[in-house]
Amino acid sequence: MQRLSGAELWASEASARVISSGGDDPNIALPVRALVWSGIAGYQGARVDHVVRDGDIVRLGPIALTAHITGGHTSGCTSWSFSVRDNDRPLHVVSACSLKVLGGMRYREQGAQMERSFSQLRSLPVDIWVTSHARLWGRYRKFIARDTAANPVAPFIDPEGYRAYVDSAEARFRRGAVY
């Protein structure tokens, strides 16, 4: 049995380049990159132990997470899907990468990556979903509802909210909204 002495860092290929460079992302607008170069916004680069590709499965204890490279927000944005159980019922979970286009983040493949991300995220089976922007998935509302629900998992089952999240992001993208 192999023992690890510490955590390992796993990242998509695009994210691995940024992480190892200390935050210097060639897709970020020049003024922000200058902050990284000057040391104001950067960090000491880290070694990425494993590069994750689209469809790769990463095991974390009993959970098998599937990587979905869903670029657009950043070129290395990665969403994850996995299954959990509520008693005997299997549930599909998606941790979706942000679908907001950042004003300082522009690159040639961005539009095509966003299109692919919308399609890919729509193709995933989902019962429960989260994203890094808690308000978008209703974190507060769902945690409050959990406290009084007969089944505390029930408030988190929200495939309609997930589809609305992807649809809303696509509509913002089509309007040219930038954050």
Protein Blocks (a to p, Z undefined) as FASTA:
>chain_A
ZZdfbdcddddfklmmmmmnoopafkbcfklmmmmmnommgccddddfbdcdehiacdeh
jbccdddddehjbmkbccddddddehjaccdddddddfbdcfklccfklmmmmmmmmmmm
mmpccfbdcdfblmlnommmmmmmmmmgfblmlmmgcfklmmmmmmmmmmmmmnopaZZ
